[in-house]
């Protein structure tokens, strides 16, 4: 048997006999387990050095090795009078022990914190962005304040615009942009609309002629990746899931995943800054005391600057070489050129691409804020205003509530979500036409204040009226013998008399 096992397991017969004897003696299979080597026990000096490193060196105070060594001697190698003992480790010994036992991970975490380690120092293994976005269809959303001051048409300073963009993580293509004075939900709505519109037509509106191949995207990425900005966490933005979009947050401490977006901002700002010096462009010293006031150089309007941004995006998408893209054999064979638009065009036809065709109005409706509308006899009541649409008589009579999308900037129309469709209801009360929600509320409040202010006067007038009527009534003697016959003749006579009096008053 020992011979057979030896041949089968490629183990010597002597070893097998040794294991067998051990088991028979102890009757415990654990004795056959490999024995772990015991770590060499630290000396007293080594224990002190480890203690000093943990207490004084591996801390957020970021003490030097020399400082940690000095503090160790002070606390471990001095007598009660603070005199150094005859025997103590040298600094070279301390430094040798540190080098022998040091852990770079411990070093970074203890001195800079876990967050900083995760963000800036941890090993970046794997395929990075391509691992996170293996094909087109993962859109990275971000915004930045442009490094330029702009003016209005009259030459008055307005400030620095906000550029919001959606970058395809796989190909680095700029899928769309929004240039506004403020970020937030308004810029996001503009961005989403810009992503799905025809780019040739859009550029033509701004006086720029392009080929469709230079910017051929009119679909939404199936996945939208955001940071933790408040606008991205809003209920309005999350309503995009109705269109089949998946919204996810950027994994924590993974700044390299935003590299494509940050690279885009750096390149685009670099394109225009070198050519617009002295035109409102700011330099890194703009916050320093005594630096040049770049606001005084401003001369471009936001319309002028948007044409510049558009040209920069077109260049970035179709002419900027992406040098570090992980080309495959197939891409080389098919001669996919190293431009974002070419990589995107190739990628969206490959398995795993995740682009969704969405109409412009669907995006508009899905990003509008929602509220509850109530069906009443007077129509659909939304935000204390009445709306009507033909064909909903039964709903008006039956009552009930329904989800409604509305435009905070214009209350003229609301859209009720009926059977998965957005049905437009028109405003009944025309006094609110063209007003925003806030203006409509101000009008209602103003009317209410006006009425409340006159309440006391009106009540007093009612009392005065009652007293007057009672006075008239009390001064009239009641006649018990009222004649009720010949009413028609009596009425005719009184009418004629009233007419004569009227004529006399005119003379």
Buried (B, 14 or more C-beta within 10 A) or exposed (E): EBEEEBEEEEEEEEEBEEEBEBBEEEEEEEEEEEEEEEEEEEEEBBEBBBEBBEBBBBEEEEBEBEEBBBBBBEEBBEEEEEEEEEEBBEEEBBBEBBEEEEEEEBBBBBBBEEEBBBBEBBEEEEEBBEEBBBBBBBBBBBBBEBBBBBBEEEEEEEBBBBBBBBBBBBBBBBBBBBBBEEBBBBBBBBBBBBBBBBBBEBBEEEEBEBEEEBBBBBBBBBBBBBBEBEBBEBEBBBBBEEBEBBBEEBEEBBEEBBBBBBBBBEBBBEBBBEEBEEBBBBEEEBEEEEEEEBBEBBBBBBEEBBBBBBBBBBBBBBEBEBEEBEEEEEBEEEEBEBBBBBBBBBBBEBEEBBBBEBEBEBBBBBBBBBEEBEBBEEBBBBBEBBBEBEEBEEBBEEEEEBEBBBBEEBBBBBBBBBEEEBBEBBBBBEEBEEBBBEBBBEBBEEEEEEEEEEEEEEEEEEEEEEEEEEEEEEEEEEEEEEEEEEEEEEEEEEEEEEEEEEEEEEE
